[in-house]
Amino acid sequence: MAQSNIDPSLPLVDLHRHLEGSMRLETILELAQDHGIPLPAVEPEALRPYVQAVIPQPGLMAFIEKIDLSVSVLADLDACRRIAYECIEDAAAEGLDYIEVRFSPRYMAGPNRLNAADVVAAVADGTEAAVREFDIRANLIGILSRTYGIEACWEEFDALAAHHSHITAMDIAGDEAAWPAELFTEHFRRGRDLGWHITAHAGEAAGPKSIWIALQQLGATRIGHGLRAIEDPALMDLIAEEGIGVEVSLTSNVQISAVAEYADHPIATYAARGMKVTLNTDDPAVSGITLPHGYRVAAPAAGLTREQIRRIQRNGLDVAFLSDEERAALRAEKS
Ligand SMILES: [Zn+2]
């Protein structure tokens, strides 16, 4: 049974899920209607192709445009709080035990000119309310949206830092090819000073050099995607030796045309080389998937054995941004 790719005696975790890519279709429609925000369609099925990657997109930025439309309906802080709450509720319904949700406060604040620091507080509030309600744990990762440039990332950093105790880690996302990571080393130094863990989108839309910089200059202990590490054996060796977590999202990688199909994804090579790969959803609403889909459908199609998939589930717990005590508690609840 393919379903048994998920080991019920281990926690099921998603370490790479964007809040802005997790918005329910119905919520997008409802918020647009409540606030008089125009959308290209007002029926769910008619709107779907505008906010979901129903066919593969020509690249990362075309995929992100789908999310831009979803984010345009975040009219106020209640909307931000609501989508955070629903994201956790949906993750619990998928059977997840722990999730790390990431978001870019400036990206969420932008279309309706909200205050980015207030957005951080609203997301934290919605997340914490849902964790109290549902049988799941969660941590938040703050994203710097590199597409807006260096100065804007300082504003975004300050918004996150204003509520730093609600944030576990820091990430960078957006147009990787146009805005290389070395422009943001000082932002990350300050983030490490605040005690945040570091992950970075790297090797998704740029080459292996981007991953080297994330590890050596940003201080990343995990990498988002890391697709192009496959081009650099020395880099793969380093990632394996140092136990760097690789946050793989098979479906979104296909949907942005980074790989043509699951079978072309390097994840099986990474697993065979002992790299700590994990399975994640990235933008489940945009991709139209759940995490169990990744385990059941995408992972076997990418050439992973059942044993490797179980290892991957364990890796998720190993590289989660949790203290040793929290990790042990999560594990104890399942066994
Ligand atoms: Zn991502």
Boltz pocket constraint, residues with backbone or C-beta under 6 A from the ligand:
constraints:
  - pocket:
      binder: B
      contacts: [[A, 16], [A, 18], [A, 173], [A, 201], [A, 224], [A, 282]]
      max_distance: 6.0
